[in-house]
Amino acid sequence: MAELLARDLAAMSATEGGPGLAIERRDTERAVMLWRKKASAFDTPPPLAEFDFSRIRGDWGYRFTLSGGDVECSVFLIYGSRFARLLELREKPICYKPMIDQLPERYQPLFIEGCRDAITDAAPTRFSGVVEYQEQVELYRAAFMPVRLNATSLHVLIFGSFNYRVVPRWILDRDGVLIAKRLAN
């Protein structure tokens, strides 16, 4: 049964419009792998210049960069168009307005925790979960990774990837738990 549900979710991801489960998973994993590759050359998080942000308009569309430090006051520095559409943000970041005030309320705790954990641990943090919003179910994946402004800077920024997928309500049981997880246990 769990295998059938997993195949159904994969089929929905491949055939329905919008961002797919496989695409979002691959992007968060690719972002973390890229960060690890860049970080392996440094004893601390890699500098921002090590990343090719020209790709943010293409296959990096779900990625973003935030100023770090005081998470509640962090601002978006850059983000991809897919990320902007998904969270109903402006096409270009508002760099003077805290990111927390720009994000939908349902995802604010995730971004605060993700940024704090990445800064505290000086390592990638990954999240995946379920949000119920306006009678819909959103499956999300996110990765938050610390980067430095430059090779000698102590100032921490956050490089990340975020995506969600709206799925049918029937994939949750009465308690809001994914049926696939319940069946796998």
Contacts in CASP RR format, 6 or more apart in sequence:
PFRMAT RR
TARGET T0000
AUTHOR 0000-0000-0000
METHOD contacts of the structure
MODEL  1
MAELLARDLAAMSATEGGPGLAIERRDTERAVMLWRKKASAFDTPPPLAE
FDFSRIRGDWGYRFTLSGGDVECSVFLIYGSRFARLLELREKPICYKPMI
DQLPERYQPLFIEGCRDAITDAAPTRFSGVVEYQEQVELYRAAFMPVRLN
ATSLHVLIFGSFNYRVVPRWILDRDGVLIAKRLAN
1 183 0 8 1.000
2 180 0 8 1.000
2 183 0 8 1.000
2 184 0 8 1.000
5 171 0 8 1.000
5 179 0 8 1.000
5 180 0 8 1.000
5 183 0 8 1.000
6 180 0 8 1.000
9 21 0 8 1.000
9 167 0 8 1.000
9 171 0 8 1.000
9 180 0 8 1.000
10 21 0 8 1.000
10 22 0 8 1.000
12 21 0 8 1.000
12 167 0 8 1.000
12 168 0 8 1.000
13 20 0 8 1.000
13 21 0 8 1.000
13 22 0 8 1.000
13 23 0 8 1.000
13 165 0 8 1.000
14 20 0 8 1.000
14 22 0 8 1.000
18 165 0 8 1.000
19 62 0 8 1.000
19 82 0 8 1.000
19 86 0 8 1.000
19 163 0 8 1.000
19 164 0 8 1.000
19 165 0 8 1.000
20 163 0 8 1.000
20 165 0 8 1.000
21 139 0 8 1.000
21 165 0 8 1.000
23 163 0 8 1.000
24 62 0 8 1.000
24 140 0 8 1.000
24 141 0 8 1.000
24 163 0 8 1.000
24 164 0 8 1.000
24 165 0 8 1.000
25 141 0 8 1.000
27 59 0 8 1.000
27 60 0 8 1.000
27 61 0 8 1.000
27 62 0 8 1.000
27 63 0 8 1.000
27 161 0 8 1.000
27 163 0 8 1.000
28 62 0 8 1.000
28 126 0 8 1.000
28 141 0 8 1.000
28 142 0 8 1.000
28 143 0 8 1.000
28 161 0 8 1.000
28 162 0 8 1.000
28 163 0 8 1.000
29 143 0 8 1.000
30 161 0 8 1.000
31 63 0 8 1.000
31 143 0 8 1.000
31 145 0 8 1.000
31 159 0 8 1.000
31 160 0 8 1.000
31 161 0 8 1.000
32 124 0 8 1.000
32 126 0 8 1.000
32 143 0 8 1.000
32 145 0 8 1.000
34 51 0 8 1.000
35 46 0 8 1.000
35 124 0 8 1.000
35 145 0 8 1.000
35 147 0 8 1.000
35 159 0 8 1.000
36 124 0 8 1.000
38 46 0 8 1.000
38 50 0 8 1.000
38 51 0 8 1.000
39 45 0 8 1.000
39 46 0 8 1.000
41 50 0 8 1.000
42 151 0 8 1.000
44 122 0 8 1.000
44 148 0 8 1.000
45 122 0 8 1.000
45 145 0 8 1.000
45 146 0 8 1.000
45 147 0 8 1.000
45 148 0 8 1.000
45 156 0 8 1.000
46 147 0 8 1.000
46 148 0 8 1.000
47 147 0 8 1.000
47 148 0 8 1.000
47 149 0 8 1.000
47 150 0 8 1.000
47 151 0 8 1.000
47 153 0 8 1.000
48 65 0 8 1.000
48 147 0 8 1.000
48 148 0 8 1.000
48 149 0 8 1.000
48 150 0 8 1.000
48 157 0 8 1.000
48 159 0 8 1.000
49 150 0 8 1.000
49 151 0 8 1.000
50 147 0 8 1.000
51 147 0 8 1.000
51 159 0 8 1.000
53 60 0 8 1.000
53 65 0 8 1.000
53 78 0 8 1.000
56 63 0 8 1.000
56 78 0 8 1.000
56 79 0 8 1.000
56 80 0 8 1.000
57 80 0 8 1.000
57 81 0 8 1.000
58 80 0 8 1.000
58 81 0 8 1.000
60 80 0 8 1.000
61 79 0 8 1.000
61 80 0 8 1.000
61 81 0 8 1.000
61 82 0 8 1.000
61 83 0 8 1.000
62 80 0 8 1.000
62 82 0 8 1.000
62 83 0 8 1.000
62 86 0 8 1.000
62 161 0 8 1.000
62 162 0 8 1.000
62 163 0 8 1.000
63 79 0 8 1.000
63 80 0 8 1.000
63 83 0 8 1.000
63 159 0 8 1.000
63 160 0 8 1.000
63 161 0 8 1.000
64 76 0 8 1.000
64 78 0 8 1.000
64 79 0 8 1.000
64 80 0 8 1.000
64 83 0 8 1.000
64 158 0 8 1.000
64 159 0 8 1.000
64 160 0 8 1.000
64 161 0 8 1.000
64 162 0 8 1.000
65 76 0 8 1.000
65 77 0 8 1.000
65 78 0 8 1.000
65 79 0 8 1.000
65 147 0 8 1.000
65 157 0 8 1.000
65 158 0 8 1.000
65 159 0 8 1.000
65 160 0 8 1.000
66 74 0 8 1.000
66 75 0 8 1.000
66 76 0 8 1.000
66 77 0 8 1.000
66 99 0 8 1.000
66 115 0 8 1.000
66 157 0 8 1.000
66 158 0 8 1.000
67 73 0 8 1.000
67 74 0 8 1.000
67 75 0 8 1.000
67 77 0 8 1.000
67 157 0 8 1.000
67 158 0 8 1.000
68 74 0 8 1.000
68 115 0 8 1.000
68 119 0 8 1.000
68 155 0 8 1.000
68 156 0 8 1.000
68 157 0 8 1.000
68 158 0 8 1.000
69 119 0 8 1.000
69 155 0 8 1.000
69 156 0 8 1.000
71 100 0 8 1.000
71 112 0 8 1.000
71 115 0 8 1.000
71 116 0 8 1.000
71 119 0 8 1.000
72 98 0 8 1.000
72 100 0 8 1.000
72 112 0 8 1.000
73 98 0 8 1.000
74 98 0 8 1.000
74 99 0 8 1.000
74 100 0 8 1.000
74 115 0 8 1.000
74 158 0 8 1.000
75 93 0 8 1.000
75 94 0 8 1.000
75 95 0 8 1.000
75 96 0 8 1.000
75 97 0 8 1.000
75 98 0 8 1.000
75 99 0 8 1.000
76 89 0 8 1.000
76 93 0 8 1.000
76 94 0 8 1.000
76 95 0 8 1.000
76 99 0 8 1.000
76 102 0 8 1.000
77 93 0 8 1.000
77 95 0 8 1.000
77 157 0 8 1.000
78 93 0 8 1.000
79 89 0 8 1.000
79 93 0 8 1.000
81 91 0 8 1.000
82 163 0 8 1.000
83 89 0 8 1.000
83 162 0 8 1.000
83 163 0 8 1.000
84 90 0 8 1.000
84 91 0 8 1.000
86 162 0 8 1.000
86 163 0 8 1.000
86 164 0 8 1.000
87 102 0 8 1.000
87 103 0 8 1.000
87 104 0 8 1.000
87 107 0 8 1.000
87 162 0 8 1.000
88 104 0 8 1.000
89 102 0 8 1.000
94 102 0 8 1.000
99 111 0 8 1.000
100 108 0 8 1.000
100 111 0 8 1.000
100 112 0 8 1.000
103 111 0 8 1.000
106 131 0 8 1.000
106 133 0 8 1.000
106 138 0 8 1.000
107 131 0 8 1.000
107 140 0 8 1.000
107 162 0 8 1.000
110 127 0 8 1.000
110 140 0 8 1.000
110 142 0 8 1.000
111 142 0 8 1.000
111 144 0 8 1.000
113 125 0 8 1.000
113 127 0 8 1.000
114 125 0 8 1.000
114 127 0 8 1.000
114 142 0 8 1.000
114 144 0 8 1.000
115 144 0 8 1.000
115 158 0 8 1.000
117 125 0 8 1.000
117 144 0 8 1.000
118 124 0 8 1.000
118 125 0 8 1.000
118 144 0 8 1.000
118 145 0 8 1.000
118 146 0 8 1.000
118 158 0 8 1.000
119 146 0 8 1.000
119 156 0 8 1.000
119 158 0 8 1.000
122 146 0 8 1.000
123 145 0 8 1.000
123 146 0 8 1.000
124 143 0 8 1.000
124 144 0 8 1.000
124 145 0 8 1.000
125 143 0 8 1.000
125 144 0 8 1.000
125 145 0 8 1.000
126 141 0 8 1.000
126 142 0 8 1.000
126 143 0 8 1.000
127 140 0 8 1.000
127 141 0 8 1.000
127 142 0 8 1.000
127 143 0 8 1.000
127 144 0 8 1.000
128 139 0 8 1.000
128 140 0 8 1.000
128 141 0 8 1.000
128 142 0 8 1.000
129 139 0 8 1.000
129 140 0 8 1.000
129 141 0 8 1.000
130 137 0 8 1.000
130 138 0 8 1.000
130 139 0 8 1.000
130 140 0 8 1.000
130 172 0 8 1.000
130 176 0 8 1.000
130 178 0 8 1.000
131 137 0 8 1.000
131 138 0 8 1.000
131 140 0 8 1.000
131 164 0 8 1.000
132 138 0 8 1.000
132 172 0 8 1.000
132 176 0 8 1.000
135 169 0 8 1.000
136 166 0 8 1.000
136 169 0 8 1.000
137 166 0 8 1.000
137 167 0 8 1.000
137 168 0 8 1.000
137 169 0 8 1.000
137 171 0 8 1.000
137 172 0 8 1.000
138 164 0 8 1.000
138 165 0 8 1.000
138 166 0 8 1.000
138 167 0 8 1.000
139 164 0 8 1.000
139 165 0 8 1.000
139 167 0 8 1.000
139 178 0 8 1.000
140 162 0 8 1.000
140 163 0 8 1.000
140 164 0 8 1.000
140 165 0 8 1.000
141 161 0 8 1.000
141 162 0 8 1.000
141 163 0 8 1.000
141 164 0 8 1.000
142 160 0 8 1.000
142 161 0 8 1.000
142 162 0 8 1.000
142 163 0 8 1.000
143 160 0 8 1.000
143 161 0 8 1.000
143 162 0 8 1.000
144 158 0 8 1.000
144 159 0 8 1.000
144 160 0 8 1.000
145 158 0 8 1.000
145 159 0 8 1.000
145 160 0 8 1.000
146 156 0 8 1.000
146 157 0 8 1.000
146 158 0 8 1.000
146 159 0 8 1.000
147 156 0 8 1.000
147 157 0 8 1.000
147 158 0 8 1.000
147 159 0 8 1.000
148 154 0 8 1.000
148 155 0 8 1.000
148 156 0 8 1.000
148 157 0 8 1.000
149 155 0 8 1.000
149 157 0 8 1.000
170 179 0 8 1.000
171 178 0 8 1.000
171 179 0 8 1.000
171 180 0 8 1.000
172 178 0 8 1.000
172 179 0 8 1.000
173 179 0 8 1.000
173 182 0 8 1.000
END
